[in-house]
Amino acid sequence: MSEGKSPVAPIRRGGRSTILRSPMLLLGLLAAQFAIAQLLTGVQFGDAPRNMHWGLLSFERPAYLLGEADTSERIKGFPPNPESLGPNGLWRGGYGGLHPWWGPVVPLIFASVWGVTRSYTLLQLVVPVAGGATVILTYMIARDLLDQRRALLAAAFLSCFPLFREYSSVSYTETISALWITAALLCYLRGRTAFTIFFGTLACLSKMDMLAMYSGIIVTCALWDVLRHEGRRPLAQHIAVLVFPLLIAAPWIWYHTLAAGHSAATQGISADLFRFLLPQMIELTFYAPWHIALLTLVGIGVAVVAGIRGRAMPAMPTMLLGAWIGLGILITLVYAATPRAGNSPRVIIPALPALAVLFAAGLFRLPPRVRHVLSVYLIALFTVVNIIVIGYESVRFGVPIRAAEPAFAALRETERGFVLTPLYWETLLYTRQPATWFEGDPDFEHNIMHNMTNFKVYIESNPIRYVLIPRTGDITSPEVRAYLARHARAIDSGEMTLYVITKP
């Protein structure tokens, strides 16, 4: 038995459910919940449809991964006439491409699933499966270092953590990064050098922040071994698992980021933006007001500190887990100060497995009353927040996608042409038709969609063949709808109306 382990508490048979009597069944349910949520709700929001679209584009046009522009999207809009109609000038950016922070691994995974199956359902299950696998790997790390009971606690904590649960049910990429780095560090702790290099390379080639996190953790552990003279691993092993992933990732970083003229993520950071975004990111970690979110972080932190101070695990793994969390926090703080990065704290997701293990290590070292209060509080908070988030997103995002399915089906059968629609990423993904909108410029949108003359000129001056908008609502003015009724063939698709523009 490893240092710090305590015997597994016997499970009483009387009055316990079958689930609680079967740890593997419970673990399976914790891991499967993300796929179940996706299958039942079909929710995809924000960057999720875009991420899958980039995967399909990588399959259709592999040169996209080598820097070719995505000519199927003009989501910032076409140049207006006059240009003052788009006051922010975002349309000057032209066609988009793969984000400079991305590696090739995630789009290639989506491309592979699509190429083999042609199934949107299986495509949408890629990240939920990765989330479930990360929960299982977190259990394995905790089982190696602690015991089965605390390993199940770590898996349950991670699986139900609101931020992880939400972003592991939709096609955001941070969960895939979490999978690779958790697999790499599990192999590292077990002394499996070749597998550590393999999964570490996948982590480094997922996103730029993973390169920093993985290499930082390995360097910290190597220094710990050398300075403490613990002799747990040869220095050559530390060097191998650090150098080989960096060498393999270096050509991509040079070609895709540095040689392409993209700036580093830390350039242009803003203290004012940091002060503005950080409170929002804290709240969005638990989808709760800042004071509740801070209270929750303090409670979790108390358990983590208890696990570290109580030496629940050997020193080396404790150092690894601490560095893992610390680098995750540092990356999140940098992200909060980076322009155009957004206010979501999802970049900390790859560090949550370490938080789960340290939380499980420390919870049972707290005084019984404190442990009981903290457990009841977290169970209640996580349950309420997850139920509310699932319900809200099912209505806010799942319903519009389902409502647009008839229009998407019609677009898949029509000739190729740009679709003017607020559901631009969804249209790109589910119809493979090019799409355009006025993302990030509400004045541009209003000037076009609420002025019949401007709309007429805009439609006639640009390669827009279709307009897909909600059947009701104020996204357009009555005059623009009247123009569409006169100059387009309407296909009523339930909650959405698809207009086929008749051009001279």
PAMISE-960389 format. One line per 5 residues: number of its first residue (from 1); their letters; for each residue x negated, y negated, z of C-alpha. Coordinates in steps of 0.05 Angstrom, whole numbers, always signed. Last residue first. Layout:
BEGIN
NUM	A	X,Y,Z  ... .
END
This chain:
BEGIN
504	PKTIV	+631,-794,-1229  +630,-758,-1162  +686,-717,-1132  +665,-703,-1060  +685,-637,-1030 .
499	YLTME	+715,-654,-962  +714,-603,-906  +763,-616,-850  +750,-588,-780  +798,-565,-726 .
494	GSDIA	+829,-513,-772  +790,-511,-837  +832,-556,-882  +795,-560,-948  +801,-630,-976 .
489	RAHRA	+784,-647,-1047  +751,-715,-1049  +763,-784,-1079  +832,-804,-1055  +833,-768,-987 .
484	LYARV	+761,-788,-976  +779,-861,-986  +837,-855,-938  +791,-823,-886  +743,-882,-896 .
479	EPSTI	+800,-931,-886  +825,-895,-824  +756,-906,-792  +710,-847,-781  +686,-809,-719 .
474	DGTRP	+749,-833,-684  +785,-768,-673  +823,-717,-714  +805,-666,-768  +734,-664,-743 .
469	ILVYR	+682,-679,-797  +649,-642,-855  +633,-685,-915  +606,-651,-977  +566,-670,-1040 .
464	IPNSE	+516,-720,-1012  +458,-731,-1060  +452,-806,-1045  +475,-870,-1078  +548,-851,-1088 .
459	IYVKF	+558,-830,-1016  +524,-892,-987  +560,-940,-1034  +628,-911,-1016  +612,-910,-941 .
454	NTMNH	+589,-982,-942  +654,-1003,-976  +697,-961,-930  +666,-986,-866  +673,-943,-804 .
449	MINHE	+629,-884,-824  +572,-925,-853  +563,-983,-805  +583,-939,-746  +530,-886,-761 .
444	FDPDG	+476,-938,-772  +495,-971,-706  +495,-903,-671  +422,-890,-692  +393,-829,-657 .
439	EFWTA	+417,-780,-710  +451,-812,-770  +473,-750,-809  +448,-703,-863  +453,-629,-881 .
434	PQRTY	+424,-580,-931  +465,-516,-940  +441,-452,-909  +513,-443,-882  +503,-422,-810 .
429	LLTEW	+436,-454,-794  +440,-518,-834  +512,-530,-813  +495,-517,-739  +437,-566,-744 .
424	YLPTL	+481,-620,-776  +544,-614,-735  +554,-690,-740  +566,-679,-815  +546,-704,-884 .
419	VFGRE	+533,-640,-922  +480,-643,-976  +490,-599,-1037  +486,-526,-1059  +547,-498,-1094 .
414	TERLA	+601,-468,-1051  +611,-399,-1019  +571,-412,-956  +607,-478,-949  +675,-442,-943 .
409	AFAPE	+649,-396,-888  +621,-456,-851  +688,-491,-856  +723,-429,-828  +670,-425,-772 .
404	AARIP	+677,-498,-751  +727,-485,-696  +681,-430,-667  +623,-479,-665  +667,-534,-635 .
399	VGFRV	+693,-486,-581  +625,-461,-559  +594,-529,-547  +638,-569,-499  +687,-515,-480 .
394	SEYGI	+638,-458,-469  +587,-508,-444  +633,-532,-388  +653,-462,-366  +582,-435,-366 .
389	VIINV	+557,-497,-329  +612,-494,-277  +602,-420,-263  +526,-429,-260  +532,-488,-212 .
384	VTFLA	+580,-453,-165  +540,-389,-161  +472,-423,-155  +497,-469,-100  +532,-415,-60 .
379	ILYVS	+474,-366,-65  +424,-421,-49  +462,-445,+13  +475,-375,+39  +402,-356,+32 .
374	LVHRV	+377,-421,+64  +424,-414,+124  +405,-341,+135  +330,-353,+128  +333,-412,+176 .
369	RPPLR	+371,-370,+226  +324,-311,+219  +260,-352,+226  +223,-353,+159  +177,-296,+139 .
364	FLGAA	+233,-261,+101  +237,-319,+52  +163,-324,+40  +146,-269,-9  +212,-276,-46 .
359	FLVAL	+199,-350,-56  +128,-335,-79  +154,-285,-131  +209,-332,-156  +162,-392,-161 .
354	APLAP	+114,-350,-203  +172,-329,-249  +192,-403,-253  +128,-426,-286  +150,-413,-358 .
349	IIVRP	+215,-453,-343  +177,-517,-325  +185,-543,-396  +261,-541,-386  +261,-604,-344 .
344	SNGAR	+308,-638,-394  +300,-714,-400  +274,-717,-471  +205,-715,-503  +215,-776,-547 .
339	PTAAY	+162,-815,-508  +120,-774,-460  +123,-793,-386  +171,-737,-365  +130,-688,-405 .
334	VLTIL	+68,-705,-365  +107,-691,-301  +132,-625,-329  +62,-604,-349  +37,-619,-279 .
329	IGLGI	+95,-580,-247  +80,-520,-290  +6,-526,-275  +21,-524,-200  +68,-465,-207 .
324	WAGLL	+17,-422,-244  -39,-446,-199  +0,-423,-138  +16,-356,-170  -57,-344,-187 .
319	MTPMA	-80,-365,-118  -30,-318,-86  -54,-263,-133  -126,-274,-109  -110,-281,-35 .
314	PMARG	-73,-215,-26  +1,-221,-13  +46,-240,+46  -10,-283,+72  +37,-320,+119 .
309	RIGAV	+12,-387,+95  +29,-372,+22  +96,-339,+35  +116,-393,+85  +96,-446,+35 .
304	VAVGI	+142,-415,-17  +200,-410,+33  +193,-483,+53  +188,-503,-21  +255,-469,-36 .
299	GVLTL	+287,-510,+19  +253,-574,-3  +273,-563,-76  +345,-553,-54  +345,-616,-13 .
294	LAIHW	+316,-653,-73  +371,-627,-118  +425,-645,-68  +397,-715,-62  +389,-722,-137 .
289	PAYFT	+461,-703,-153  +468,-631,-180  +454,-596,-246  +400,-555,-210  +339,-575,-251 .
284	LEIMQ	+381,-629,-284  +379,-672,-221  +303,-669,-218  +298,-685,-292  +343,-745,-284 .
279	PLLFR	+301,-772,-226  +238,-762,-269  +265,-797,-331  +265,-871,-311  +201,-872,-270 .
274	FLDAS	+166,-832,-324  +191,-878,-379  +163,-938,-341  +96,-902,-331  +92,-888,-406 .
269	IGQTA	+50,-835,-441  +23,-857,-508  -23,-798,-518  -11,-738,-473  +23,-696,-527 .
264	ASHGA	-38,-702,-572  -30,-741,-636  -14,-709,-702  -62,-723,-759  -50,-658,-797 .
259	ALTHY	-123,-639,-782  -108,-641,-707  -39,-609,-703  -25,-554,-754  -95,-540,-781 .
254	WIWPA	-136,-549,-718  -86,-519,-670  -74,-461,-718  -148,-448,-726  -160,-451,-649 .
249	AILLP	-107,-400,-629  -151,-339,-640  -210,-373,-606  -168,-395,-547  -138,-325,-539 .
244	FVLVA	-209,-295,-542  -241,-343,-493  -198,-337,-431  -185,-263,-427  -257,-249,-446 .
239	IHQAL	-288,-298,-398  -249,-271,-338  -269,-200,-358  -342,-220,-365  -340,-249,-294 .
234	PRRGE	-327,-179,-269  -263,-172,-229  -249,-165,-154  -317,-189,-135  -291,-231,-77 .
229	HRLVD	-349,-278,-80  -304,-335,-58  -335,-383,-107  -338,-334,-165  -270,-303,-155 .
224	WLACT	-236,-369,-143  -271,-400,-203  -245,-343,-246  -175,-350,-218  -173,-425,-233 .
219	VIIGS	-201,-415,-303  -148,-362,-317  -91,-406,-292  -115,-466,-332  -123,-425,-396 .
214	YMALM	-51,-401,-391  -20,-468,-373  -59,-509,-424  -45,-461,-481  +27,-456,-458 .
209	DMKSL	+35,-532,-465  +17,-527,-538  +74,-480,-554  +80,-407,-575  +10,-394,-600 .
204	CALTG	-21,-398,-531  +31,-351,-503  +22,-301,-559  -53,-304,-547  -43,-291,-473 .
199	FFITF	+0,-231,-491  -55,-199,-532  -113,-221,-488  -78,-194,-425  -63,-130,-463 .
194	ATRGR	-136,-120,-479  -159,-136,-408  -112,-92,-369  -137,-107,-298  -69,-100,-265 .
189	LYCLL	-68,-173,-245  -86,-192,-316  -32,-147,-345  +20,-181,-301  -11,-248,-321 .
184	AATIW	-3,-234,-396  +69,-207,-389  +89,-269,-349  +55,-314,-400  +90,-280,-458 .
179	LASIT	+159,-278,-427  +156,-350,-402  +138,-374,-472  +200,-337,-498  +241,-371,-444 .
174	ETYSV	+214,-439,-465  +238,-428,-536  +311,-451,-533  +360,-405,-567  +415,-401,-515 .
169	SSYER	+427,-355,-455  +357,-362,-428  +364,-438,-425  +424,-434,-378  +400,-379,-332 .
164	FLPFC	+331,-410,-325  +357,-479,-306  +410,-451,-259  +363,-402,-222  +407,-339,-224 .
159	SLFAA	+358,-294,-261  +297,-323,-226  +325,-314,-155  +354,-245,-172  +287,-221,-199 .
154	ALLAR	+249,-248,-138  +300,-216,-91  +294,-150,-128  +218,-153,-117  +230,-171,-44 .
149	RQDLL	+269,-106,-35  +222,-65,-77  +158,-85,-41  +105,-138,-44  +48,-147,-94 .
144	DRAIM	+62,-93,-146  +137,-99,-137  +132,-175,-143  +96,-169,-209  +144,-115,-234 .
139	YTLIV	+206,-156,-214  +178,-215,-252  +168,-169,-312  +242,-148,-307  +266,-220,-304 .
134	TAGGA	+221,-238,-363  +251,-180,-403  +321,-207,-390  +301,-276,-413  +268,-248,-475 .
129	VPVVL	+332,-210,-491  +372,-275,-482  +321,-310,-528  +329,-261,-586  +404,-251,-577 .
124	QLLTY	+423,-308,-624  +386,-274,-681  +422,-209,-665  +489,-243,-672  +468,-282,-734 .
119	SRTVG	+452,-216,-768  +411,-213,-832  +379,-152,-799  +306,-144,-820  +292,-213,-848 .
114	WVSAF	+333,-247,-794  +296,-212,-738  +229,-225,-771  +244,-299,-784  +266,-309,-711 .
109	ILPVV	+201,-278,-687  +161,-316,-738  +193,-382,-716  +172,-365,-644  +100,-344,-658 .
104	PGWWP	+78,-400,-705  +58,-451,-653  +98,-513,-637  +73,-579,-608  +67,-610,-678 .
99	HLGGY	+142,-598,-691  +155,-559,-755  +175,-607,-810  +223,-664,-824  +244,-701,-886 .
94	GGRWL	+240,-777,-890  +216,-817,-831  +244,-881,-860  +313,-858,-839  +296,-879,-767 .
89	GNPGL	+297,-952,-789  +329,-976,-724  +375,-1025,-761  +405,-974,-810  +455,-1021,-844 .
84	SEPNP	+399,-1071,-850  +370,-1029,-907  +423,-1056,-955  +434,-1005,-984  +419,-947,-937 .
79	PFGKI	+358,-902,-940  +382,-831,-926  +400,-808,-856  +364,-787,-793  +388,-715,-803 .
74	RESTD	+357,-709,-871  +350,-634,-871  +342,-584,-927  +277,-614,-952  +239,-583,-894 .
69	AEGLL	+169,-607,-909  +112,-558,-924  +61,-556,-868  +33,-485,-869  +92,-457,-830 .
64	YAPRE	+139,-484,-884  +97,-446,-935  +135,-384,-912  +197,-408,-949  +258,-363,-937 .
59	FSLLG	+229,-329,-875  +200,-393,-845  +266,-427,-861  +303,-374,-822  +258,-387,-762 .
54	WHMNR	+264,-462,-768  +340,-454,-770  +337,-414,-706  +301,-471,-671  +349,-522,-701 .
49	PADGF	+409,-484,-675  +378,-486,-605  +354,-558,-606  +418,-585,-574  +471,-532,-565 .
44	QVGTL	+487,-459,-576  +545,-425,-540  +572,-361,-569  +613,-353,-505  +621,-278,-493 .
39	LQAIA	+560,-253,-532  +515,-308,-504  +537,-296,-432  +528,-221,-440  +458,-231,-469 .
34	FQAAL	+439,-275,-410  +470,-228,-359  +430,-168,-382  +369,-178,-338  +408,-187,-273 .
29	LGLLL	+452,-128,-293  +392,-84,-306  +360,-104,-240  +424,-85,-203  +426,-18,-239 .
24	MPSRL	+352,-7,-222  +364,-24,-149  +422,+27,-143  +454,+26,-74  +471,-48,-82 .
19	ITSRG	+506,-33,-148  +543,+27,-119  +573,-17,-66  +552,-11,+7  +601,+6,+62 .
14	GRRIP	+563,+66,+88  +500,+85,+52  +450,+43,+90  +390,+27,+49  +324,+37,+86 .
9	AVPSK	+280,-25,+88  +220,-19,+43  +156,-18,+83  +118,-83,+87  +64,-104,+39 .
4	GESM	+13,-157,+59  -47,-119,+32  -27,-68,-20  +0,+0,+0 .
END
